[in-house]
Amino acid sequence: MSVHEGHRQRKKEQFREHGLDAFADHEALELLLYYAIPRQDTNPIAHRLLERFGSLEGVFSAPAYELQRVEGVGENAATLIRLLFPLCRRVRTSGGRHEVIFNTRENIGAYFIELFLGERREVFYEACLDAKGKLLACYRLAEGGPDQVTINMRTVVENALNANASLVVLSHNHPSGVALPSKEDNQTTLQIKRALADIGVQLVDHVIVADGDFVCLRDNGLLD
């Protein structure tokens, strides 16, 4: 067994016994890279990635072409890194056994902040709830460029009907870093509110996420 293979085996055993909390950021990244970069010391590559992008979030949200500019990162490693955030979002929106209840402003905001991690484009989600606020389904409605996305009203209504929803919460992000709603955000919200009301579904809120923070349009009185 080579020196690198022995080190890798020890790190894998450390993860199995203690979980990821026992790892520093560069060690967690080093461990992930084992599965894309065989027979090579991935520790210095992990350090270079963190130095280049500043944090794990910066690494995992970086474009593939930027990742491949880092010495030691090829197409396979860049693809694996780019897979992480979309995969987490897929798990988050897939429902499964974890019950999510939208019953406070804070847990609604926290849900969507997590959902938008790593997004560099503007994306729009529709969360469909039952009458008690339990999440039934979360649909990725649309995605656009860095500052614009177009919503299909028919799709919004069809999603609510398919989920048998009583309530809906909308959310989109502002990649610019400013969570304040625009005039277009307010107009779109009111259009969706009317479209959902026509089928007996209430629009509870519209959450705008930016830079780890969020704004609820209900707080502005728009949905009263």
PASEBA-1860 file (N, C-alpha, C; in nm, 3 decimals):
! residues 224
1> MSVHEGHR> 0.085/-0.119/0.000/0.000/0.000/0.000/0.088/0.124/0.000 ~ 0.061/0.220/-0.090/0.140/0.342/-0.098/0.108/0.434/0.019 ~ 0.191/0.538/0.036/0.168/0.637/0.141/0.032/0.703/0.122 ~ 0.000/0.742/-0.003/-0.127/0.807/-0.031/-0.245/0.716/-0.001 ~ -0.233/0.589/-0.039/-0.343/0.495/-0.016/-0.366/0.475/0.133 ~ -0.257/0.468/0.210/-0.271/0.453/0.355/-0.337/0.574/0.418 ~ -0.301/0.693/0.371/-0.361/0.817/0.422/-0.509/0.822/0.387 ~ -0.542/0.785/0.266/-0.682/0.785/0.223/-0.765/0.690/0.308
9> QRKKEQFR> -0.710/0.571/0.332/-0.784/0.473/0.411/-0.810/0.524/0.552 ~ -0.709/0.590/0.610/-0.726/0.644/0.746/-0.834/0.752/0.748 ~ -0.838/0.837/0.645/-0.938/0.943/0.639/-1.078/0.885/0.621 ~ -1.091/0.783/0.540/-1.221/0.717/0.521/-1.270/0.655/0.652 ~ -1.180/0.590/0.723/-1.216/0.529/0.851/-1.254/0.636/0.953 ~ -1.183/0.750/0.950/-1.216/0.861/1.039/-1.357/0.911/1.012 ~ -1.392/0.920/0.885/-1.527/0.965/0.851/-1.632/0.863/0.896 ~ -1.606/0.736/0.873/-1.704/0.634/0.911/-1.726/0.631/1.062
17> EHGLDAFA> -1.620/0.657/1.139/-1.630/0.647/1.285/-1.684/0.775/1.349 ~ -1.648/0.892/1.292/-1.678/1.019/1.360/-1.763/1.115/1.277 ~ -1.787/1.084/1.150/-1.864/1.175/1.067/-1.783/1.294/1.019 ~ -1.848/1.382/0.948/-1.778/1.494/0.885/-1.743/1.604/0.985 ~ -1.809/1.605/1.101/-1.780/1.709/1.201/-1.637/1.700/1.251 ~ -1.574/1.586/1.236/-1.436/1.568/1.281/-1.334/1.622/1.180 ~ -1.382/1.675/1.067/-1.294/1.719/0.959/-1.291/1.871/0.949 ~ -1.174/1.925/0.922/-1.164/2.065/0.881/-1.216/2.078/0.738
25> DHEALELL> -1.243/2.200/0.694/-1.300/2.220/0.561/-1.211/2.159/0.453 ~ -1.081/2.183/0.461/-0.992/2.132/0.356/-0.987/1.979/0.358 ~ -1.003/1.918/0.478/-1.003/1.773/0.486/-1.130/1.713/0.427 ~ -1.243/1.781/0.448/-1.369/1.734/0.389/-1.360/1.738/0.237 ~ -1.305/1.846/0.185/-1.289/1.859/0.040/-1.188/1.758/-0.012 ~ -1.082/1.737/0.061/-0.982/1.636/0.025/-1.047/1.498/0.014 ~ -1.132/1.464/0.111/-1.199/1.334/0.111/-1.289/1.319/-0.011 ~ -1.364/1.423/-0.043/-1.453/1.417/-0.160/-1.373/1.395/-0.288
33> LYYAIPRQ> -1.260/1.461/-0.299/-1.180/1.453/-0.421/-1.117/1.316/-0.444 ~ -1.111/1.233/-0.338/-1.060/1.097/-0.356/-1.136/1.025/-0.467 ~ -1.266/1.055/-0.479/-1.353/0.979/-0.569/-1.354/1.034/-0.711 ~ -1.272/1.136/-0.735/-1.257/1.187/-0.871/-1.111/1.191/-0.916 ~ -1.020/1.188/-0.819/-0.877/1.198/-0.851/-0.805/1.079/-0.788 ~ -0.787/0.970/-0.860/-0.720/0.852/-0.804/-0.568/0.868/-0.803 ~ -0.506/0.800/-0.709/-0.359/0.788/-0.705/-0.289/0.924/-0.704 ~ -0.344/1.018/-0.630/-0.281/1.150/-0.619/-0.318/1.211/-0.485
41> DTNPIAHR> -0.225/1.286/-0.427/-0.251/1.353/-0.301/-0.346/1.469/-0.326 ~ -0.468/1.461/-0.271/-0.567/1.566/-0.298/-0.565/1.677/-0.193 ~ -0.482/1.662/-0.089/-0.476/1.765/0.015/-0.434/1.901/-0.039 ~ -0.323/1.908/-0.116/-0.285/2.040/-0.170/-0.387/2.095/-0.269 ~ -0.456/2.007/-0.341/-0.560/2.053/-0.435/-0.675/2.116/-0.357 ~ -0.713/2.053/-0.245/-0.819/2.108/-0.161/-0.779/2.246/-0.108 ~ -0.655/2.259/-0.064/-0.608/2.389/-0.016/-0.611/2.494/-0.126 ~ -0.570/2.456/-0.247/-0.570/2.552/-0.358/-0.713/2.597/-0.391
49> LLERFGSL> -0.806/2.503/-0.387/-0.945/2.538/-0.416/-1.000/2.638/-0.312 ~ -0.973/2.613/-0.185/-1.022/2.702/-0.081/-0.954/2.839/-0.087 ~ -0.827/2.840/-0.122/-0.757/2.968/-0.137/-0.813/3.047/-0.254 ~ -0.848/2.977/-0.360/-0.900/3.044/-0.480/-1.041/3.098/-0.459 ~ -1.128/3.018/-0.394/-1.270/3.054/-0.387/-1.316/3.097/-0.247 ~ -1.228/3.089/-0.147/-1.255/3.150/-0.019/-1.328/3.067/0.085 ~ -1.408/2.971/0.044/-1.487/2.889/0.138/-1.539/2.767/0.064 ~ -1.595/2.672/0.141/-1.657/2.556/0.077/-1.774/2.599/-0.011
57> EGVFSAPA> -1.854/2.693/0.038/-1.964/2.740/-0.045/-1.914/2.801/-0.175 ~ -1.805/2.877/-0.167/-1.746/2.935/-0.287/-1.698/2.829/-0.384 ~ -1.639/2.722/-0.331/-1.590/2.613/-0.416/-1.707/2.544/-0.485 ~ -1.810/2.508/-0.408/-1.919/2.427/-0.463/-2.012/2.507/-0.554 ~ -2.007/2.639/-0.547/-2.091/2.721/-0.635/-2.013/2.778/-0.753 ~ -1.883/2.750/-0.761/-1.801/2.802/-0.871/-1.833/2.731/-1.001 ~ -1.827/2.801/-1.114/-1.849/2.736/-1.244/-1.740/2.632/-1.272 ~ -1.775/2.533/-1.349/-1.682/2.424/-1.378/-1.554/2.475/-1.445
65> YELQRVEG> -1.568/2.573/-1.535/-1.448/2.620/-1.606/-1.353/2.693/-1.510 ~ -1.408/2.757/-1.405/-1.323/2.822/-1.306/-1.254/2.718/-1.218 ~ -1.326/2.613/-1.184/-1.267/2.507/-1.103/-1.150/2.443/-1.174 ~ -1.164/2.423/-1.305/-1.059/2.355/-1.381/-0.936/2.442/-1.404 ~ -0.944/2.568/-1.366/-0.826/2.653/-1.372/-0.733/2.630/-1.253 ~ -0.785/2.560/-1.151/-0.704/2.528/-1.034/-0.619/2.406/-1.064 ~ -0.492/2.414/-1.034/-0.400/2.304/-1.062/-0.446/2.175/-0.996 ~ -0.455/2.069/-1.075/-0.494/1.939/-1.023/-0.641/1.905/-1.040
73> VGENAATL> -0.723/2.005/-1.079/-0.866/1.981/-1.095/-0.898/1.959/-1.241 ~ -0.938/1.838/-1.274/-0.976/1.805/-1.411/-1.127/1.804/-1.427 ~ -1.171/1.751/-1.539/-1.314/1.750/-1.570/-1.392/1.666/-1.469 ~ -1.339/1.549/-1.430/-1.411/1.463/-1.337/-1.429/1.530/-1.201 ~ -1.323/1.591/-1.150/-1.331/1.657/-1.020/-1.426/1.776/-1.025 ~ -1.418/1.854/-1.133/-1.507/1.970/-1.146/-1.653/1.926/-1.153 ~ -1.679/1.817/-1.223/-1.816/1.766/-1.233/-1.866/1.719/-1.097 ~ -1.784/1.649/-1.021/-1.823/1.602/-0.889/-1.853/1.719/-0.796
81> IRLLFPLC> -1.769/1.821/-0.798/-1.790/1.938/-0.713/-1.918/2.010/-0.752 ~ -1.942/2.024/-0.882/-2.061/2.095/-0.928/-2.189/2.017/-0.900 ~ -2.177/1.889/-0.876/-2.294/1.806/-0.850/-2.352/1.828/-0.711 ~ -2.268/1.872/-0.616/-2.307/1.872/-0.475/-2.430/1.958/-0.445 ~ -2.429/2.085/-0.480/-2.541/2.173/-0.447/-2.669/2.131/-0.519 ~ -2.666/2.103/-0.650/-2.789/2.057/-0.714/-2.844/1.928/-0.652 ~ -2.756/1.838/-0.611/-2.801/1.714/-0.549/-2.867/1.742/-0.414 ~ -2.808/1.833/-0.336/-2.868/1.870/-0.208/-3.005/1.932/-0.228
89> RRVRTSGG> -3.018/2.017/-0.331/-3.148/2.078/-0.359/-3.250/1.973/-0.402 ~ -3.205/1.874/-0.480/-3.295/1.767/-0.522/-3.346/1.689/-0.401 ~ -3.257/1.659/-0.309/-3.296/1.589/-0.187/-3.393/1.675/-0.107 ~ -3.364/1.805/-0.098/-3.446/1.896/-0.018/-3.589/1.907/-0.072 ~ -3.604/1.902/-0.202/-3.736/1.920/-0.262/-3.807/1.789/-0.293 ~ -3.743/1.675/-0.262/-3.801/1.547/-0.301/-3.904/1.495/-0.202 ~ -3.922/1.566/-0.092/-4.020/1.520/0.006/-3.960/1.417/0.098 ~ -3.982/1.290/0.066/-3.926/1.183/0.148/-3.993/1.175/0.284
97> RHEVIFNT> -3.921/1.124/0.381/-3.980/1.100/0.513/-3.974/1.222/0.603 ~ -3.889/1.318/0.569/-3.872/1.434/0.657/-3.988/1.530/0.639 ~ -4.064/1.549/0.745/-4.181/1.636/0.738/-4.141/1.781/0.761 ~ -4.180/1.868/0.669/-4.149/2.010/0.678/-4.280/2.086/0.700 ~ -4.283/2.166/0.808/-4.400/2.247/0.839/-4.364/2.394/0.826 ~ -4.436/2.466/0.742/-4.416/2.610/0.728/-4.511/2.681/0.825 ~ -4.468/2.696/0.950/-4.556/2.756/1.050/-4.502/2.885/1.111 ~ -4.380/2.922/1.078/-4.326/3.049/1.124/-4.248/3.116/1.011
105> RENIGAYF> -4.238/3.246/1.021/-4.159/3.322/0.924/-4.015/3.271/0.920 ~ -3.960/3.237/1.037/-3.820/3.198/1.046/-3.792/3.065/0.978 ~ -3.881/2.966/0.999/-3.849/2.836/0.937/-3.877/2.837/0.787 ~ -3.969/2.922/0.743/-3.989/2.939/0.599/-3.863/2.999/0.536 ~ -3.813/3.106/0.598/-3.692/3.170/0.545/-3.572/3.078/0.546 ~ -3.556/3.001/0.654/-3.442/2.910/0.665/-3.448/2.801/0.558 ~ -3.568/2.752/0.530/-3.585/2.649/0.427/-3.536/2.700/0.292 ~ -3.576/2.821/0.256/-3.540/2.870/0.124/-3.396/2.919/0.117
113> IELFLGER> -3.343/2.973/0.225/-3.201/3.010/0.226/-3.115/2.888/0.193 ~ -3.148/2.776/0.256/-3.074/2.651/0.229/-3.094/2.606/0.085 ~ -3.215/2.623/0.034/-3.247/2.577/-0.101/-3.169/2.654/-0.207 ~ -3.140/2.781/-0.180/-3.073/2.865/-0.279/-2.920/2.866/-0.266 ~ -2.865/2.788/-0.177/-2.720/2.785/-0.162/-2.652/2.754/-0.295 ~ -2.557/2.837/-0.331/-2.480/2.812/-0.452/-2.543/2.857/-0.582 ~ -2.666/2.910/-0.579/-2.732/2.953/-0.701/-2.673/3.086/-0.749 ~ -2.630/3.088/-0.874/-2.577/3.211/-0.933/-2.675/3.275/-1.030
121> REVFYEAC> -2.781/3.201/-1.065/-2.887/3.254/-1.150/-3.012/3.275/-1.068 ~ -3.101/3.359/-1.119/-3.228/3.379/-1.049/-3.317/3.258/-1.074 ~ -3.370/3.201/-0.965/-3.453/3.081/-0.972/-3.580/3.105/-0.892 ~ -3.689/3.046/-0.937/-3.820/3.067/-0.875/-3.876/2.932/-0.831 ~ -3.920/2.923/-0.704/-3.978/2.801/-0.649/-4.123/2.824/-0.606 ~ -4.201/2.718/-0.612/-4.338/2.718/-0.561/-4.352/2.604/-0.461 ~ -4.373/2.638/-0.335/-4.393/2.538/-0.231/-4.543/2.521/-0.208 ~ -4.590/2.399/-0.224/-4.733/2.369/-0.208/-4.755/2.303/-0.072
129> LDAKGKLL> -4.854/2.354/0.005/-4.877/2.311/0.142/-5.020/2.265/0.160 ~ -5.040/2.182/0.264/-5.178/2.151/0.301/-5.232/2.261/0.391 ~ -5.352/2.245/0.442/-5.417/2.351/0.519/-5.346/2.381/0.651 ~ -5.264/2.285/0.699/-5.191/2.305/0.825/-5.048/2.354/0.802 ~ -5.012/2.378/0.677/-4.878/2.427/0.648/-4.774/2.319/0.622 ~ -4.816/2.193/0.614/-4.721/2.086/0.583/-4.683/2.091/0.436 ~ -4.553/2.082/0.410/-4.503/2.086/0.273/-4.540/1.958/0.199 ~ -4.613/1.974/0.090/-4.654/1.860/0.007/-4.558/1.839/-0.109
137> ACYRLAEG> -4.513/1.950/-0.168/-4.422/1.944/-0.282/-4.359/2.082/-0.301 ~ -4.238/2.082/-0.353/-4.172/2.208/-0.385/-4.124/2.200/-0.529 ~ -4.177/2.288/-0.613/-4.150/2.285/-0.756/-4.052/2.396/-0.795 ~ -3.958/2.361/-0.878/-3.868/2.460/-0.936/-3.940/2.515/-1.060 ~ -3.999/2.632/-1.045/-4.086/2.687/-1.149/-4.010/2.732/-1.272 ~ -3.902/2.803/-1.249/-3.831/2.862/-1.362/-3.693/2.908/-1.318 ~ -3.605/2.928/-1.412/-3.475/2.987/-1.385/-3.436/3.076/-1.500 ~ -3.360/3.178/-1.469/-3.323/3.275/-1.572/-3.178/3.313/-1.563
145> GPDQVTIN> -3.150/3.439/-1.592/-3.014/3.488/-1.585/-2.981/3.537/-1.446 ~ -2.878/3.620/-1.432/-2.839/3.670/-1.300/-2.944/3.760/-1.235 ~ -3.036/3.818/-1.314/-3.127/3.914/-1.253/-3.269/3.910/-1.309 ~ -3.308/3.800/-1.376/-3.442/3.797/-1.432/-3.488/3.653/-1.455 ~ -3.618/3.632/-1.429/-3.678/3.501/-1.454/-3.823/3.523/-1.494 ~ -3.873/3.440/-1.583/-4.010/3.453/-1.634/-4.096/3.339/-1.579 ~ -4.215/3.375/-1.529/-4.304/3.277/-1.466/-4.423/3.248/-1.557 ~ -4.455/3.118/-1.571/-4.572/3.073/-1.645/-4.686/3.053/-1.545
153> MRTVVENA> -4.790/3.138/-1.551/-4.900/3.132/-1.455/-4.973/2.998/-1.460 ~ -4.985/2.942/-1.579/-5.054/2.814/-1.592/-4.982/2.705/-1.515 ~ -4.850/2.708/-1.520/-4.771/2.608/-1.447/-4.790/2.622/-1.297 ~ -4.796/2.746/-1.248/-4.818/2.771/-1.105/-4.949/2.705/-1.060 ~ -5.055/2.727/-1.138/-5.186/2.672/-1.105/-5.185/2.520/-1.114 ~ -5.125/2.465/-1.218/-5.121/2.320/-1.236/-5.044/2.252/-1.122 ~ -4.936/2.314/-1.077/-4.860/2.258/-0.966/-4.945/2.250/-0.840 ~ -5.018/2.356/-0.811/-5.102/2.359/-0.692/-5.211/2.252/-0.700
161> LNANASLV> -5.269/2.237/-0.818/-5.373/2.135/-0.836/-5.316/1.993/-0.824 ~ -5.201/1.970/-0.885/-5.139/1.837/-0.881/-5.101/1.797/-0.739 ~ -5.061/1.895/-0.658/-5.021/1.867/-0.520/-5.141/1.865/-0.425 ~ -5.258/1.900/-0.478/-5.379/1.912/-0.394/-5.354/2.010/-0.280 ~ -5.296/2.123/-0.313/-5.255/2.221/-0.213/-5.371/2.310/-0.168 ~ -5.364/2.350/-0.043/-5.454/2.452/0.009/-5.384/2.587/0.018 ~ -5.253/2.582/0.036/-5.171/2.702/0.052/-5.049/2.694/-0.038 ~ -4.996/2.809/-0.074/-4.874/2.815/-0.155/-4.782/2.924/-0.098
169> VLSHNHPS> -4.653/2.894/-0.095/-4.550/2.994/-0.066/-4.456/3.000/-0.185 ~ -4.434/3.118/-0.235/-4.341/3.140/-0.346/-4.205/3.184/-0.292 ~ -4.103/3.158/-0.368/-3.972/3.211/-0.331/-3.884/3.222/-0.454 ~ -3.807/3.329/-0.459/-3.701/3.339/-0.561/-3.582/3.411/-0.498 ~ -3.471/3.405/-0.566/-3.349/3.465/-0.513/-3.307/3.585/-0.595 ~ -3.228/3.671/-0.533/-3.165/3.784/-0.601/-3.014/3.762/-0.595 ~ -2.954/3.708/-0.700/-2.809/3.684/-0.699/-2.727/3.811/-0.680 ~ -2.788/3.926/-0.703/-2.717/4.053/-0.685/-2.680/4.075/-0.539
177> GVALPSKE> -2.750/4.007/-0.445/-2.719/4.022/-0.304/-2.811/4.114/-0.228 ~ -2.910/4.173/-0.294/-3.005/4.263/-0.230/-3.143/4.197/-0.231 ~ -3.200/4.173/-0.111/-3.324/4.097/-0.101/-3.450/4.182/-0.118 ~ -3.437/4.312/-0.130/-3.554/4.398/-0.140/-3.633/4.368/-0.268 ~ -3.767/4.363/-0.259/-3.849/4.332/-0.378/-3.851/4.447/-0.477 ~ -3.854/4.411/-0.604/-3.866/4.510/-0.710/-4.013/4.534/-0.742 ~ -4.041/4.632/-0.824/-4.178/4.657/-0.870/-4.231/4.535/-0.944 ~ -4.146/4.472/-1.024/-4.186/4.352/-1.099/-4.216/4.237/-1.005
185> DNQTTLQI> -4.140/4.224/-0.896/-4.167/4.119/-0.797/-4.306/4.135/-0.738 ~ -4.341/4.258/-0.704/-4.473/4.285/-0.646/-4.585/4.255/-0.746 ~ -4.564/4.295/-0.871/-4.666/4.271/-0.973/-4.686/4.121/-0.997 ~ -4.577/4.048/-1.008/-4.585/3.903/-1.030/-4.655/3.835/-0.913 ~ -4.624/3.878/-0.792/-4.687/3.820/-0.673/-4.838/3.838/-0.676 ~ -4.884/3.957/-0.710/-5.028/3.983/-0.713/-5.097/3.905/-0.825 ~ -5.029/3.889/-0.938/-5.085/3.811/-1.048/-5.102/3.665/-1.007 ~ -5.001/3.611/-0.940/-5.008/3.472/-0.895/-5.113/3.456/-0.786
193> KRALADIG> -5.122/3.554/-0.697/-5.224/3.550/-0.592/-5.364/3.538/-0.653 ~ -5.392/3.619/-0.755/-5.524/3.615/-0.820/-5.547/3.483/-0.892 ~ -5.444/3.432/-0.959/-5.458/3.306/-1.033/-5.485/3.190/-0.938 ~ -5.419/3.188/-0.824/-5.441/3.081/-0.727/-5.577/3.095/-0.658 ~ -5.618/3.219/-0.632/-5.748/3.240/-0.568/-5.862/3.187/-0.654 ~ -5.844/3.190/-0.785/-5.947/3.140/-0.877/-5.971/2.990/-0.861 ~ -5.873/2.917/-0.806/-5.891/2.773/-0.785/-5.902/2.741/-0.635 ~ -5.922/2.844/-0.553/-5.943/2.823/-0.410/-5.818/2.797/-0.331
201> VQLVDHVI> -5.701/2.842/-0.380/-5.574/2.823/-0.311/-5.523/2.960/-0.264 ~ -5.476/2.967/-0.140/-5.429/3.093/-0.084/-5.278/3.106/-0.100 ~ -5.235/3.221/-0.150/-5.092/3.253/-0.152/-5.055/3.310/-0.016 ~ -4.976/3.236/0.060/-4.943/3.274/0.197/-4.833/3.379/0.202 ~ -4.730/3.360/0.120/-4.616/3.453/0.124/-4.532/3.437/-0.001 ~ -4.446/3.535/-0.022/-4.346/3.530/-0.127/-4.215/3.573/-0.063 ~ -4.120/3.480/-0.057/-3.993/3.501/0.012/-3.883/3.530/-0.089 ~ -3.811/3.639/-0.069/-3.699/3.673/-0.155/-3.569/3.652/-0.077
209> VADGDFVC> -3.480/3.573/-0.133/-3.356/3.536/-0.066/-3.236/3.601/-0.137 ~ -3.144/3.653/-0.056/-3.021/3.710/-0.112/-2.913/3.710/-0.007 ~ -2.800/3.653/-0.041/-2.679/3.662/0.042/-2.705/3.616/0.186 ~ -2.774/3.503/0.202/-2.797/3.449/0.334/-2.905/3.519/0.415 ~ -2.978/3.610/0.354/-3.086/3.682/0.420/-3.214/3.667/0.340 ~ -3.327/3.706/0.397/-3.451/3.695/0.324/-3.548/3.805/0.363 ~ -3.641/3.834/0.272/-3.748/3.930/0.295/-3.879/3.862/0.260 ~ -3.981/3.879/0.344/-4.115/3.824/0.318/-4.206/3.936/0.271
217> LRDNGLLD> -4.269/3.918/0.154/-4.356/4.023/0.103/-4.481/4.041/0.189 ~ -4.518/3.937/0.264/-4.631/3.952/0.356/-4.600/4.060/0.460 ~ -4.473/4.074/0.499/-4.437/4.176/0.597/-4.463/4.317/0.544 ~ -4.462/4.331/0.410/-4.484/4.462/0.349/-4.633/4.492/0.329 ~ -4.718/4.398/0.370/-4.863/4.419/0.355/-4.917/4.387/0.219 ~ -4.832/4.335/0.130/-4.876/4.310/-0.007/-4.982/4.201/-0.016 ~ -4.977/4.104/0.075/-5.068/3.988/0.066/-5.181/3.993/0.169 ~ -5.199/4.106/0.235/-5.308/4.119/0.331/-5.441/4.114/0.260
END
